[in-house]
């Protein structure tokens, strides 16, 4: 199982101290969490439980365990 965190802001916990957030970011990455800051959702397919999102590195596709209109569960398998 892979956890992916897609964040529209340029960091996790936008508005918080960048040094503190940097520590959290490094801890998440060392735990295997993939973090995509400055990223926006391009498409959400609830039937196939997948999302396509884009950042400065291109398009990414993520398959999820489930999603609703309000929430796309970020416990996922990246198959790109």
PDB file of N, CA, C and O in Angstrom:
ATOM      1  N   UNK A   1       0.843  -1.159   0.000  1.00  0.00           N
ATOM      2  CA  UNK A   1       0.000   0.000   0.000  1.00  0.00           C
ATOM      3  C   UNK A   1       0.900   1.237   0.000  1.00  0.00           C
ATOM      4  O   UNK A   1       1.960   1.261   0.625  1.00  0.00           O
ATOM      5  N   UNK A   2       0.450   2.236  -0.705  1.00  0.00           N
ATOM      6  CA  UNK A   2       1.205   3.472  -0.838  1.00  0.00           C
ATOM      7  C   UNK A   2       0.297   4.638  -0.482  1.00  0.00           C
ATOM      8  O   UNK A   2      -0.862   4.674  -0.894  1.00  0.00           O
ATOM      9  N   UNK A   3       0.818   5.587   0.280  1.00  0.00           N
ATOM     10  CA  UNK A   3       0.051   6.773   0.645  1.00  0.00           C
ATOM     11  C   UNK A   3       0.572   7.946  -0.170  1.00  0.00           C
ATOM     12  O   UNK A   3       1.775   8.205  -0.211  1.00  0.00           O
ATOM     13  N   UNK A   4      -0.341   8.644  -0.812  1.00  0.00           N
ATOM     14  CA  UNK A   4      -0.002   9.806  -1.631  1.00  0.00           C
ATOM     15  C   UNK A   4      -0.750  11.014  -1.082  1.00  0.00           C
ATOM     16  O   UNK A   4      -1.964  10.961  -0.880  1.00  0.00           O
ATOM     17  N   UNK A   5      -0.023  12.104  -0.842  1.00  0.00           N
ATOM     18  CA  UNK A   5      -0.623  13.338  -0.358  1.00  0.00           C
ATOM     19  C   UNK A   5      -0.502  14.385  -1.459  1.00  0.00           C
ATOM     20  O   UNK A   5       0.603  14.786  -1.823  1.00  0.00           O
ATOM     21  N   UNK A   6      -1.633  14.822  -1.983  1.00  0.00           N
ATOM     22  CA  UNK A   6      -1.671  15.844  -3.030  1.00  0.00           C
ATOM     23  C   UNK A   6      -2.101  17.158  -2.384  1.00  0.00           C
ATOM     24  O   UNK A   6      -3.191  17.248  -1.820  1.00  0.00           O
ATOM     25  N   UNK A   7      -1.258  18.162  -2.464  1.00  0.00           N
ATOM     26  CA  UNK A   7      -1.492  19.443  -1.808  1.00  0.00           C
ATOM     27  C   UNK A   7      -1.458  20.572  -2.831  1.00  0.00           C
ATOM     28  O   UNK A   7      -0.494  20.696  -3.587  1.00  0.00           O
ATOM     29  N   UNK A   8      -2.499  21.392  -2.859  1.00  0.00           N
ATOM     30  CA  UNK A   8      -2.529  22.530  -3.781  1.00  0.00           C
ATOM     31  C   UNK A   8      -1.518  23.610  -3.382  1.00  0.00           C
ATOM     32  O   UNK A   8      -0.942  24.269  -4.248  1.00  0.00           O
ATOM     33  N   UNK A   9      -1.305  23.790  -2.093  1.00  0.00           N
ATOM     34  CA  UNK A   9      -0.356  24.807  -1.623  1.00  0.00           C
ATOM     35  C   UNK A   9       1.078  24.338  -1.865  1.00  0.00           C
ATOM     36  O   UNK A   9       1.316  23.196  -2.258  1.00  0.00           O
ATOM     37  N   UNK A  10       2.019  25.235  -1.625  1.00  0.00           N
ATOM     38  CA  UNK A  10       3.420  24.894  -1.875  1.00  0.00           C
ATOM     39  C   UNK A  10       4.046  24.063  -0.761  1.00  0.00           C
ATOM     40  O   UNK A  10       5.212  23.683  -0.857  1.00  0.00           O
ATOM     41  N   UNK A  11       3.284  23.777   0.298  1.00  0.00           N
ATOM     42  CA  UNK A  11       3.793  22.943   1.392  1.00  0.00           C
ATOM     43  C   UNK A  11       2.626  22.298   2.118  1.00  0.00           C
ATOM     44  O   UNK A  11       1.482  22.731   1.979  1.00  0.00           O
ATOM     45  N   UNK A  12       2.918  21.257   2.896  1.00  0.00           N
ATOM     46  CA  UNK A  12       1.925  20.704   3.801  1.00  0.00           C
ATOM     47  C   UNK A  12       1.598  21.778   4.836  1.00  0.00           C
ATOM     48  O   UNK A  12       2.436  22.633   5.122  1.00  0.00           O
ATOM     49  N   UNK A  13       0.411  21.745   5.389  1.00  0.00           N
ATOM     50  CA  UNK A  13      -0.015  22.712   6.402  1.00  0.00           C
ATOM     51  C   UNK A  13       0.279  24.154   5.987  1.00  0.00           C
ATOM     52  O   UNK A  13       1.060  24.840   6.646  1.00  0.00           O
ATOM     53  N   UNK A  14      -0.334  24.612   4.908  1.00  0.00           N
ATOM     54  CA  UNK A  14      -0.085  25.971   4.429  1.00  0.00           C
ATOM     55  C   UNK A  14      -0.329  26.995   5.532  1.00  0.00           C
ATOM     56  O   UNK A  14      -1.274  26.885   6.313  1.00  0.00           O
ATOM     57  N   UNK A  15       0.547  27.987   5.571  1.00  0.00           N
ATOM     58  CA  UNK A  15       0.436  29.036   6.558  1.00  0.00           C
ATOM     59  C   UNK A  15       1.237  28.777   7.824  1.00  0.00           C
ATOM     60  O   UNK A  15       1.432  29.681   8.637  1.00  0.00           O
ATOM     61  N   UNK A  16       1.700  27.544   7.992  1.00  0.00           N
ATOM     62  CA  UNK A  16       2.500  27.213   9.161  1.00  0.00           C
ATOM     63  C   UNK A  16       3.981  27.472   8.868  1.00  0.00           C
ATOM     64  O   UNK A  16       4.372  27.643   7.713  1.00  0.00           O
ATOM     65  N   UNK A  17       4.784  27.499   9.908  1.00  0.00           N
ATOM     66  CA  UNK A  17       6.219  27.757   9.800  1.00  0.00           C
ATOM     67  C   UNK A  17       6.888  26.752   8.853  1.00  0.00           C
ATOM     68  O   UNK A  17       6.748  25.542   9.030  1.00  0.00           O
ATOM     69  N   UNK A  18       7.609  27.255   7.854  1.00  0.00           N
ATOM     70  CA  UNK A  18       8.224  26.396   6.835  1.00  0.00           C
ATOM     71  C   UNK A  18       9.237  25.415   7.433  1.00  0.00           C
ATOM     72  O   UNK A  18       9.350  24.286   6.953  1.00  0.00           O
ATOM     73  N   UNK A  19       9.974  25.823   8.467  1.00  0.00           N
ATOM     74  CA  UNK A  19      10.956  24.925   9.084  1.00  0.00           C
ATOM     75  C   UNK A  19      10.268  23.745   9.765  1.00  0.00           C
ATOM     76  O   UNK A  19      10.720  22.606   9.648  1.00  0.00           O
ATOM     77  N   UNK A  20       9.183  24.018  10.470  1.00  0.00           N
ATOM     78  CA  UNK A  20       8.429  22.949  11.134  1.00  0.00           C
ATOM     79  C   UNK A  20       7.808  22.024  10.099  1.00  0.00           C
ATOM     80  O   UNK A  20       7.862  20.801  10.232  1.00  0.00           O
ATOM     81  N   UNK A  21       7.221  22.612   9.072  1.00  0.00           N
ATOM     82  CA  UNK A  21       6.602  21.814   8.009  1.00  0.00           C
ATOM     83  C   UNK A  21       7.661  20.982   7.290  1.00  0.00           C
ATOM     84  O   UNK A  21       7.389  19.848   6.896  1.00  0.00           O
ATOM     85  N   UNK A  22       8.855  21.526   7.116  1.00  0.00           N
ATOM     86  CA  UNK A  22       9.944  20.781   6.487  1.00  0.00           C
ATOM     87  C   UNK A  22      10.285  19.513   7.253  1.00  0.00           C
ATOM     88  O   UNK A  22      10.557  18.475   6.650  1.00  0.00           O
ATOM     89  N   UNK A  23      10.271  19.593   8.587  1.00  0.00           N
ATOM     90  CA  UNK A  23      10.526  18.406   9.421  1.00  0.00           C
ATOM     91  C   UNK A  23       9.429  17.370   9.202  1.00  0.00           C
ATOM     92  O   UNK A  23       9.713  16.184   9.037  1.00  0.00           O
ATOM     93  N   UNK A  24       8.180  17.819   9.202  1.00  0.00           N
ATOM     94  CA  UNK A  24       7.045  16.917   8.962  1.00  0.00           C
ATOM     95  C   UNK A  24       7.139  16.284   7.577  1.00  0.00           C
ATOM     96  O   UNK A  24       6.913  15.084   7.420  1.00  0.00           O
ATOM     97  N   UNK A  25       7.472  17.095   6.575  1.00  0.00           N
ATOM     98  CA  UNK A  25       7.599  16.617   5.196  1.00  0.00           C
ATOM     99  C   UNK A  25       8.655  15.506   5.114  1.00  0.00           C
ATOM    100  O   UNK A  25       8.411  14.457   4.517  1.00  0.00           O
ATOM    101  N   UNK A  26       9.814  15.739   5.708  1.00  0.00           N
ATOM    102  CA  UNK A  26      10.889  14.731   5.691  1.00  0.00           C
ATOM    103  C   UNK A  26      10.471  13.467   6.416  1.00  0.00           C
ATOM    104  O   UNK A  26      10.799  12.366   5.973  1.00  0.00           O
ATOM    105  N   UNK A  27       9.749  13.604   7.530  1.00  0.00           N
ATOM    106  CA  UNK A  27       9.297  12.421   8.268  1.00  0.00           C
ATOM    107  C   UNK A  27       8.306  11.617   7.440  1.00  0.00           C
ATOM    108  O   UNK A  27       8.390  10.391   7.378  1.00  0.00           O
ATOM    109  N   UNK A  28       7.372  12.307   6.807  1.00  0.00           N
ATOM    110  CA  UNK A  28       6.407  11.599   5.952  1.00  0.00           C
ATOM    111  C   UNK A  28       7.133  10.856   4.832  1.00  0.00           C
ATOM    112  O   UNK A  28       6.843   9.689   4.569  1.00  0.00           O
ATOM    113  N   UNK A  29       8.071  11.528   4.179  1.00  0.00           N
ATOM    114  CA  UNK A  29       8.808  10.869   3.096  1.00  0.00           C
ATOM    115  C   UNK A  29       9.596   9.666   3.597  1.00  0.00           C
ATOM    116  O   UNK A  29       9.659   8.643   2.914  1.00  0.00           O
ATOM    117  N   UNK A  30      10.200   9.774   4.783  1.00  0.00           N
ATOM    118  CA  UNK A  30      10.947   8.630   5.320  1.00  0.00           C
ATOM    119  C   UNK A  30      10.015   7.480   5.685  1.00  0.00           C
ATOM    120  O   UNK A  30      10.443   6.327   5.742  1.00  0.00           O
ATOM    121  N   UNK A  31       8.736   7.792   5.934  1.00  0.00           N
ATOM    122  CA  UNK A  31       7.724   6.762   6.194  1.00  0.00           C
ATOM    123  C   UNK A  31       7.133   6.200   4.908  1.00  0.00           C
ATOM    124  O   UNK A  31       6.276   5.317   4.953  1.00  0.00           O
ATOM    125  N   UNK A  32       7.588   6.708   3.751  1.00  0.00           N
ATOM    126  CA  UNK A  32       7.111   6.195   2.468  1.00  0.00           C
ATOM    127  C   UNK A  32       5.959   6.962   1.854  1.00  0.00           C
ATOM    128  O   UNK A  32       5.442   6.556   0.813  1.00  0.00           O
ATOM    129  N   UNK A  33       5.539   8.061   2.467  1.00  0.00           N
ATOM    130  CA  UNK A  33       4.453   8.875   1.920  1.00  0.00           C
ATOM    131  C   UNK A  33       5.008   9.696   0.755  1.00  0.00           C
ATOM    132  O   UNK A  33       6.047  10.343   0.883  1.00  0.00           O
ATOM    133  N   UNK A  34       4.312   9.665  -0.375  1.00  0.00           N
ATOM    134  CA  UNK A  34       4.686  10.478  -1.532  1.00  0.00           C
ATOM    135  C   UNK A  34       3.902  11.775  -1.440  1.00  0.00           C
ATOM    136  O   UNK A  34       2.675  11.757  -1.337  1.00  0.00           O
ATOM    137  N   UNK A  35       4.607  12.904  -1.477  1.00  0.00           N
ATOM    138  CA  UNK A  35       3.971  14.212  -1.314  1.00  0.00           C
ATOM    139  C   UNK A  35       4.130  15.007  -2.608  1.00  0.00           C
ATOM    140  O   UNK A  35       5.232  15.153  -3.136  1.00  0.00           O
ATOM    141  N   UNK A  36       3.006  15.515  -3.105  1.00  0.00           N
ATOM    142  CA  UNK A  36       2.989  16.351  -4.295  1.00  0.00           C
ATOM    143  C   UNK A  36       2.497  17.746  -3.912  1.00  0.00           C
ATOM    144  O   UNK A  36       1.291  17.991  -3.946  1.00  0.00           O
ATOM    145  N   UNK A  37       3.396  18.673  -3.545  1.00  0.00           N
ATOM    146  CA  UNK A  37       2.958  20.038  -3.262  1.00  0.00           C
ATOM    147  C   UNK A  37       2.731  20.802  -4.570  1.00  0.00           C
ATOM    148  O   UNK A  37       3.170  20.366  -5.634  1.00  0.00           O
ATOM    149  N   UNK A  38       2.053  21.923  -4.482  1.00  0.00           N
ATOM    150  CA  UNK A  38       1.775  22.779  -5.650  1.00  0.00           C
ATOM    151  C   UNK A  38       1.169  21.961  -6.787  1.00  0.00           C
ATOM    152  O   UNK A  38       1.603  22.052  -7.936  1.00  0.00           O
ATOM    153  N   UNK A  39       0.175  21.173  -6.451  1.00  0.00           N
ATOM    154  CA  UNK A  39      -0.424  20.232  -7.397  1.00  0.00           C
ATOM    155  C   UNK A  39      -1.935  20.445  -7.432  1.00  0.00           C
ATOM    156  O   UNK A  39      -2.559  20.711  -6.405  1.00  0.00           O
ATOM    157  N   UNK A  40      -2.514  20.323  -8.630  1.00  0.00           N
ATOM    158  CA  UNK A  40      -3.960  20.505  -8.744  1.00  0.00           C
ATOM    159  C   UNK A  40      -4.606  19.299  -9.413  1.00  0.00           C
ATOM    160  O   UNK A  40      -4.008  18.638 -10.262  1.00  0.00           O
ATOM    161  N   UNK A  41      -5.831  19.036  -9.009  1.00  0.00           N
ATOM    162  CA  UNK A  41      -6.607  17.939  -9.558  1.00  0.00           C
ATOM    163  C   UNK A  41      -7.070  18.296 -10.961  1.00  0.00           C
ATOM    164  O   UNK A  41      -7.626  19.372 -11.178  1.00  0.00           O
ATOM    165  N   UNK A  42      -6.843  17.404 -11.910  1.00  0.00           N
ATOM    166  CA  UNK A  42      -7.302  17.606 -13.287  1.00  0.00           C
ATOM    167  C   UNK A  42      -8.589  16.839 -13.555  1.00  0.00           C
ATOM    168  O   UNK A  42      -9.478  17.338 -14.244  1.00  0.00           O
ATOM    169  N   UNK A  43      -8.694  15.617 -13.009  1.00  0.00           N
ATOM    170  CA  UNK A  43      -9.858  14.777 -13.277  1.00  0.00           C
ATOM    171  C   UNK A  43     -10.022  13.789 -12.135  1.00  0.00           C
ATOM    172  O   UNK A  43      -9.040  13.307 -11.571  1.00  0.00           O
ATOM    173  N   UNK A  44     -11.262  13.493 -11.802  1.00  0.00           N
ATOM    174  CA  UNK A  44     -11.595  12.514 -10.771  1.00  0.00           C
ATOM    175  C   UNK A  44     -12.635  11.571 -11.338  1.00  0.00           C
ATOM    176  O   UNK A  44     -13.729  12.000 -11.704  1.00  0.00           O
ATOM    177  N   UNK A  45     -12.309  10.296 -11.413  1.00  0.00           N
ATOM    178  CA  UNK A  45     -13.238   9.295 -11.915  1.00  0.00           C
ATOM    179  C   UNK A  45     -13.668   8.435 -10.732  1.00  0.00           C
ATOM    180  O   UNK A  45     -12.938   7.539 -10.309  1.00  0.00           O
ATOM    181  N   UNK A  46     -14.864   8.714 -10.199  1.00  0.00           N
ATOM    182  CA  UNK A  46     -15.346   7.990  -9.026  1.00  0.00           C
ATOM    183  C   UNK A  46     -15.607   6.518  -9.333  1.00  0.00           C
ATOM    184  O   UNK A  46     -15.387   5.664  -8.473  1.00  0.00           O
ATOM    185  N   UNK A  47     -16.070   6.207 -10.542  1.00  0.00           N
ATOM    186  CA  UNK A  47     -16.360   4.823 -10.888  1.00  0.00           C
ATOM    187  C   UNK A  47     -15.099   3.966 -10.903  1.00  0.00           C
ATOM    188  O   UNK A  47     -15.101   2.841 -10.405  1.00  0.00           O
ATOM    189  N   UNK A  48     -14.034   4.496 -11.470  1.00  0.00           N
ATOM    190  CA  UNK A  48     -12.770   3.753 -11.536  1.00  0.00           C
ATOM    191  C   UNK A  48     -11.880   4.037 -10.333  1.00  0.00           C
ATOM    192  O   UNK A  48     -10.797   3.466 -10.206  1.00  0.00           O
ATOM    193  N   UNK A  49     -12.338   4.918  -9.452  1.00  0.00           N
ATOM    194  CA  UNK A  49     -11.602   5.288  -8.241  1.00  0.00           C
ATOM    195  C   UNK A  49     -10.182   5.731  -8.564  1.00  0.00           C
ATOM    196  O   UNK A  49      -9.212   5.236  -7.991  1.00  0.00           O
ATOM    197  N   UNK A  50     -10.086   6.668  -9.488  1.00  0.00           N
ATOM    198  CA  UNK A  50      -8.764   7.182  -9.821  1.00  0.00           C
ATOM    199  C   UNK A  50      -8.827   8.689 -10.016  1.00  0.00           C
ATOM    200  O   UNK A  50      -9.869   9.264 -10.330  1.00  0.00           O
ATOM    201  N   UNK A  51      -7.675   9.296  -9.817  1.00  0.00           N
ATOM    202  CA  UNK A  51      -7.546  10.740  -9.978  1.00  0.00           C
ATOM    203  C   UNK A  51      -6.352  11.029 -10.863  1.00  0.00           C
ATOM    204  O   UNK A  51      -5.351  10.312 -10.843  1.00  0.00           O
ATOM    205  N   UNK A  52      -6.475  12.092 -11.638  1.00  0.00           N
ATOM    206  CA  UNK A  52      -5.353  12.589 -12.437  1.00  0.00           C
ATOM    207  C   UNK A  52      -5.071  13.991 -11.926  1.00  0.00           C
ATOM    208  O   UNK A  52      -5.968  14.832 -11.862  1.00  0.00           O
ATOM    209  N   UNK A  53      -3.827  14.236 -11.565  1.00  0.00           N
ATOM    210  CA  UNK A  53      -3.449  15.537 -11.070  1.00  0.00           C
ATOM    211  C   UNK A  53      -2.183  16.008 -11.756  1.00  0.00           C
ATOM    212  O   UNK A  53      -1.453  15.214 -12.351  1.00  0.00           O
ATOM    213  N   UNK A  54      -1.923  17.322 -11.670  1.00  0.00           N
ATOM    214  CA  UNK A  54      -0.831  17.921 -12.429  1.00  0.00           C
ATOM    215  C   UNK A  54      -0.034  18.874 -11.545  1.00  0.00           C
ATOM    216  O   UNK A  54      -0.587  19.614 -10.732  1.00  0.00           O
ATOM    217  N   UNK A  55       1.291  18.830 -11.733  1.00  0.00           N
ATOM    218  CA  UNK A  55       2.178  19.819 -11.121  1.00  0.00           C
ATOM    219  C   UNK A  55       3.266  20.154 -12.136  1.00  0.00           C
ATOM    220  O   UNK A  55       3.158  19.784 -13.305  1.00  0.00           O
ATOM    221  N   UNK A  56       4.306  20.847 -11.702  1.00  0.00           N
ATOM    222  CA  UNK A  56       5.351  21.266 -12.641  1.00  0.00           C
ATOM    223  C   UNK A  56       6.150  20.099 -13.210  1.00  0.00           C
ATOM    224  O   UNK A  56       6.931  20.284 -14.143  1.00  0.00           O
ATOM    225  N   UNK A  57       5.964  18.904 -12.662  1.00  0.00           N
ATOM    226  CA  UNK A  57       6.660  17.713 -13.173  1.00  0.00           C
ATOM    227  C   UNK A  57       5.792  16.914 -14.129  1.00  0.00           C
ATOM    228  O   UNK A  57       6.231  15.886 -14.645  1.00  0.00           O
ATOM    229  N   UNK A  58       4.563  17.367 -14.377  1.00  0.00           N
ATOM    230  CA  UNK A  58       3.693  16.703 -15.337  1.00  0.00           C
ATOM    231  C   UNK A  58       2.425  16.148 -14.725  1.00  0.00           C
ATOM    232  O   UNK A  58       2.018  16.536 -13.630  1.00  0.00           O
ATOM    233  N   UNK A  59       1.805  15.222 -15.464  1.00  0.00           N
ATOM    234  CA  UNK A  59       0.565  14.581 -15.025  1.00  0.00           C
ATOM    235  C   UNK A  59       0.886  13.308 -14.254  1.00  0.00           C
ATOM    236  O   UNK A  59       1.847  12.603 -14.565  1.00  0.00           O
ATOM    237  N   UNK A  60       0.071  13.026 -13.248  1.00  0.00           N
ATOM    238  CA  UNK A  60       0.215  11.825 -12.435  1.00  0.00           C
ATOM    239  C   UNK A  60      -1.164  11.201 -12.301  1.00  0.00           C
ATOM    240  O   UNK A  60      -2.171  11.906 -12.239  1.00  0.00           O
ATOM    241  N   UNK A  61      -1.204   9.888 -12.257  1.00  0.00           N
ATOM    242  CA  UNK A  61      -2.465   9.177 -12.113  1.00  0.00           C
ATOM    243  C   UNK A  61      -2.367   8.291 -10.876  1.00  0.00           C
ATOM    244  O   UNK A  61      -1.385   7.572 -10.692  1.00  0.00           O
ATOM    245  N   UNK A  62      -3.392   8.350 -10.034  1.00  0.00           N
ATOM    246  CA  UNK A  62      -3.400   7.592  -8.791  1.00  0.00           C
ATOM    247  C   UNK A  62      -4.703   6.824  -8.675  1.00  0.00           C
ATOM    248  O   UNK A  62      -5.780   7.371  -8.911  1.00  0.00           O
ATOM    249  N   UNK A  63      -4.602   5.565  -8.312  1.00  0.00           N
ATOM    250  CA  UNK A  63      -5.780   4.742  -8.052  1.00  0.00           C
ATOM    251  C   UNK A  63      -6.004   4.740  -6.548  1.00  0.00           C
ATOM    252  O   UNK A  63      -5.050   4.618  -5.780  1.00  0.00           O
ATOM    253  N   UNK A  64      -7.246   4.872  -6.122  1.00  0.00           N
ATOM    254  CA  UNK A  64      -7.569   4.970  -4.709  1.00  0.00           C
ATOM    255  C   UNK A  64      -8.400   3.786  -4.256  1.00  0.00           C
ATOM    256  O   UNK A  64      -8.966   3.049  -5.064  1.00  0.00           O
ATOM    257  N   UNK A  65      -8.459   3.622  -2.939  1.00  0.00           N
ATOM    258  CA  UNK A  65      -9.346   2.615  -2.369  1.00  0.00           C
ATOM    259  C   UNK A  65     -10.796   3.070  -2.417  1.00  0.00           C
ATOM    260  O   UNK A  65     -11.712   2.251  -2.327  1.00  0.00           O
ATOM    261  N   UNK A  66     -11.007   4.379  -2.559  1.00  0.00           N
ATOM    262  CA  UNK A  66     -12.365   4.894  -2.630  1.00  0.00           C
ATOM    263  C   UNK A  66     -12.384   6.400  -2.686  1.00  0.00           C
ATOM    264  O   UNK A  66     -11.433   7.060  -2.267  1.00  0.00           O
ATOM    265  N   UNK A  67     -13.453   6.935  -3.198  1.00  0.00           N
ATOM    266  CA  UNK A  67     -13.579   8.382  -3.239  1.00  0.00           C
ATOM    267  C   UNK A  67     -15.052   8.750  -3.258  1.00  0.00           C
ATOM    268  O   UNK A  67     -15.913   7.966  -3.656  1.00  0.00           O
ATOM    269  N   UNK A  68     -15.307   9.958  -2.817  1.00  0.00           N
ATOM    270  CA  UNK A  68     -16.637  10.539  -2.907  1.00  0.00           C
ATOM    271  C   UNK A  68     -16.477  11.886  -3.581  1.00  0.00           C
ATOM    272  O   UNK A  68     -15.366  12.280  -3.936  1.00  0.00           O
ATOM    273  N   UNK A  69     -17.559  12.579  -3.755  1.00  0.00           N
ATOM    274  CA  UNK A  69     -17.480  13.912  -4.362  1.00  0.00           C
ATOM    275  C   UNK A  69     -16.620  14.840  -3.502  1.00  0.00           C
ATOM    276  O   UNK A  69     -15.897  15.684  -4.032  1.00  0.00           O
ATOM    277  N   UNK A  70     -16.696  14.688  -2.187  1.00  0.00           N
ATOM    278  CA  UNK A  70     -15.993  15.578  -1.269  1.00  0.00           C
ATOM    279  C   UNK A  70     -14.585  15.100  -0.929  1.00  0.00           C
ATOM    280  O   UNK A  70     -13.734  15.917  -0.578  1.00  0.00           O
ATOM    281  N   UNK A  71     -14.321  13.812  -1.023  1.00  0.00           N
ATOM    282  CA  UNK A  71     -13.067  13.268  -0.519  1.00  0.00           C
ATOM    283  C   UNK A  71     -12.533  12.185  -1.434  1.00  0.00           C
ATOM    284  O   UNK A  71     -13.256  11.271  -1.831  1.00  0.00           O
ATOM    285  N   UNK A  72     -11.271  12.301  -1.759  1.00  0.00           N
ATOM    286  CA  UNK A  72     -10.581  11.245  -2.486  1.00  0.00           C
ATOM    287  C   UNK A  72      -9.594  10.646  -1.508  1.00  0.00           C
ATOM    288  O   UNK A  72      -8.613  11.299  -1.152  1.00  0.00           O
ATOM    289  N   UNK A  73      -9.822   9.424  -1.063  1.00  0.00           N
ATOM    290  CA  UNK A  73      -8.940   8.819  -0.061  1.00  0.00           C
ATOM    291  C   UNK A  73      -7.536   8.730  -0.615  1.00  0.00           C
ATOM    292  O   UNK A  73      -7.322   8.208  -1.710  1.00  0.00           O
ATOM    293  N   UNK A  74      -6.571   9.244   0.146  1.00  0.00           N
ATOM    294  CA  UNK A  74      -5.214   9.295  -0.367  1.00  0.00           C
ATOM    295  C   UNK A  74      -4.400   8.056  -0.047  1.00  0.00           C
ATOM    296  O   UNK A  74      -3.176   8.072  -0.180  1.00  0.00           O
ATOM    297  N   UNK A  75      -5.054   6.984   0.373  1.00  0.00           N
ATOM    298  CA  UNK A  75      -4.390   5.703   0.488  1.00  0.00           C
ATOM    299  C   UNK A  75      -4.557   5.050  -0.876  1.00  0.00           C
ATOM    300  O   UNK A  75      -5.661   4.665  -1.261  1.00  0.00           O
ATOM    301  N   UNK A  76      -3.461   4.931  -1.597  1.00  0.00           N
ATOM    302  CA  UNK A  76      -3.608   4.623  -3.011  1.00  0.00           C
ATOM    303  C   UNK A  76      -2.454   3.805  -3.565  1.00  0.00           C
ATOM    304  O   UNK A  76      -1.438   3.585  -2.906  1.00  0.00           O
ATOM    305  N   UNK A  77      -2.645   3.371  -4.780  1.00  0.00           N
ATOM    306  CA  UNK A  77      -1.593   2.719  -5.544  1.00  0.00           C
ATOM    307  C   UNK A  77      -1.313   3.560  -6.767  1.00  0.00           C
ATOM    308  O   UNK A  77      -2.211   3.810  -7.571  1.00  0.00           O
ATOM    309  N   UNK A  78      -0.080   3.998  -6.916  1.00  0.00           N
ATOM    310  CA  UNK A  78       0.317   4.813  -8.062  1.00  0.00           C
ATOM    311  C   UNK A  78       0.662   3.864  -9.200  1.00  0.00           C
ATOM    312  O   UNK A  78       1.556   3.030  -9.056  1.00  0.00           O
ATOM    313  N   UNK A  79      -0.030   3.978 -10.328  1.00  0.00           N
ATOM    314  CA  UNK A  79       0.252   3.072 -11.436  1.00  0.00           C
ATOM    315  C   UNK A  79       0.719   3.824 -12.668  1.00  0.00           C
ATOM    316  O   UNK A  79       0.535   3.364 -13.795  1.00  0.00           O
ATOM    317  N   UNK A  80       1.328   4.994 -12.448  1.00  0.00           N
ATOM    318  CA  UNK A  80       1.861   5.751 -13.591  1.00  0.00           C
ATOM    319  C   UNK A  80       3.323   5.402 -13.824  1.00  0.00           C
ATOM    320  O   UNK A  80       3.946   5.937 -14.742  1.00  0.00           O
TER     321      UNK A  80
END
